Amino acid sequence: MSFRAINEKYLEPGSQILMVLGIVALCQPWNMLLHTYGVTIILIGLIGFNVTSKIPREEQAGTGHGADQQAHNAGVRH
């Protein structure tokens, strides 16, 4: 499994989940420690998402054409 596949499957959704958990930690009234670090958790998730979303998907990395572009031109003669 390549780094691009790991990024697409785990890191990008993980950073999105971290942002949502930061919002939950900020809005919950029971634990002051979670409320204190809620914005920090949101910012870590946001920075992580900004970094991981800039990494191109695995099928777009090689030729500049996605798999759908190759499938679209499968029957075309050149």
PLY file of the C-alpha trace (Angstrom):
ply
format ascii 1.0
element vertex 78
property float x
property float y
property float z
element edge 77
property int vertex1
property int vertex2
end_header
0.00 0.00 0.00
1.50 3.30 -1.10
1.59 6.51 0.88
-1.02 8.03 -1.42
-3.42 5.15 -0.72
-2.81 5.43 3.04
-3.42 9.17 2.84
-6.67 8.70 0.93
-7.96 5.90 3.16
-6.82 6.94 6.65
-5.15 10.34 7.03
-7.61 12.60 5.20
-10.75 11.13 6.84
-8.90 11.03 10.17
-8.24 14.75 10.05
-11.90 15.40 9.24
-12.96 13.28 12.21
-10.48 15.16 14.40
-12.09 18.47 13.44
-15.55 17.13 14.33
-14.26 15.79 17.65
-12.77 19.22 18.38
-16.20 20.81 17.84
-17.78 18.24 20.15
-15.07 18.84 22.77
-15.66 22.58 22.55
-19.44 22.32 22.95
-19.69 19.71 25.71
-20.28 21.08 29.26
-18.90 18.23 31.45
-15.12 18.24 31.13
-13.25 21.52 31.40
-10.01 20.03 30.00
-11.74 19.04 26.74
-13.41 22.44 26.56
-10.05 24.16 27.09
-8.32 22.28 24.25
-11.30 22.15 21.86
-10.04 24.93 19.59
-6.55 23.40 19.58
-8.00 20.05 18.47
-9.97 21.78 15.71
-6.85 23.61 14.50
-4.74 20.43 14.45
-7.43 18.71 12.40
-7.70 21.71 10.07
-3.95 21.86 9.46
-3.88 18.10 8.93
-6.70 18.32 6.41
-5.02 21.18 4.54
-1.83 19.14 4.23
-3.46 15.82 3.31
-5.88 17.32 0.81
-2.96 18.73 -1.24
-1.51 15.24 -1.86
-2.89 14.01 -5.21
-4.89 10.80 -5.40
-3.06 7.65 -6.46
-4.60 7.40 -9.97
-3.95 11.10 -10.67
-0.31 11.08 -9.67
1.30 9.35 -12.67
0.13 10.61 -16.05
-2.01 13.56 -15.17
-5.10 11.68 -16.32
-7.47 9.98 -13.92
-8.80 6.45 -14.42
-12.12 7.86 -15.63
-10.36 9.73 -18.46
-8.71 6.51 -19.66
-11.99 4.61 -19.46
-13.76 7.40 -21.35
-11.30 7.15 -24.26
-11.09 3.35 -24.29
-12.84 2.91 -27.65
-11.28 5.88 -29.45
-8.82 5.13 -32.25
-5.78 7.35 -32.61
0 1
1 2
2 3
3 4
4 5
5 6
6 7
7 8
8 9
9 10
10 11
11 12
12 13
13 14
14 15
15 16
16 17
17 18
18 19
19 20
20 21
21 22
22 23
23 24
24 25
25 26
26 27
27 28
28 29
29 30
30 31
31 32
32 33
33 34
34 35
35 36
36 37
37 38
38 39
39 40
40 41
41 42
42 43
43 44
44 45
45 46
46 47
47 48
48 49
49 50
50 51
51 52
52 53
53 54
54 55
55 56
56 57
57 58
58 59
59 60
60 61
61 62
62 63
63 64
64 65
65 66
66 67
67 68
68 69
69 70
70 71
71 72
72 73
73 74
74 75
75 76
76 77
